[in-house]
């Protein structure tokens, strides 16, 4: 049986799972995802911010969670875990297939248009499960990490300034210059998605952003997502100004006052930025395959609409004289007048 989480399932989520897979996104690197508080939030909020589904069969339990993206009809699948089980029970991949399938159906019913998943390269079996469920890969992502304050602080820093609302369209145009068309279709971003500041309280990590260049023709855009566990950088650099990558990152590191780990996320089409980032001290720690699925959203239709719409009059086939035969000769006779 697969169903949304209930209050009686919270005790199961307190236990240590037998196996577990994390699908780390940008927000999870900065703020660790905790499955029990998130499941409780799904209960209290009615699933507005995501979904938690439970698989239950005799002594086996399994859980899958998807987190919503604020202001967008999208969700990220972030966690799969299994409890108990043994001989005669389905294997974890079989159970996760059914759980992810239930998440996809639930997302379509809740008018979620796109589902995303960031899979590590070592999860080949799980990647096949997502492929069978209709997920398609749109790019690869490299995760780099910088430990502590021992980084090349240098002497040159890019003269960046805080991002404002007037920069939204310029950042979106810079994104379009750098990003392949397939990735743009998968992410479906518009100019307002780059708006800052994005301060979302205790639920999500706050973000800050800076830009470099003229307001209508930016050379670089840097975004920083901060949380209790780490800081995460994402970077857009104009193809003609890639020599300023080190100065831009050095400026961003100068805005961090603590010694938490710092992550840098680079896509495969940004591979030329790896060398300057490595010179600054960032080291690759893994790669992710970014997958997405477009869901089918039902069209809302009023229940009164069929009654209000004009219906065509029923029409039967028009009889011909040849088809009528003898009856035609009868109806062709004039009607006698009765006094």
Secondary structure, 3 states (H helix, E strand, C coil): CEEECCHHHHHHHHCCCCEEEECCCHHHHHCCCCHHHHHHHHHHHCCCCEEEEEEEECCEEEEEEEEECCCCCEEEEEEEEEEECCCCCCCHHHHHHHHHHHHHHHHHHCCCCEEEEEEECCCHHHHHHHHHCCCEEEEEEEEEEECCCCCCCCCCCCCCEECCHHHHHHHHHHHHHHCCHHHHHHHCCCHHHHCCCECCCCCCCCEEEEEEEECCEEEEEEEEEECCCEEEEEEEECHHHHHHHHHHHHHHHHCCCCCCEEEEEEEHHHHHHHHHHHHHCCEEEEEEEEEEEECCCCCCCCCCHHHHCCCCCCCCCCCCHHHHCHHHHHHHCCCCCCC
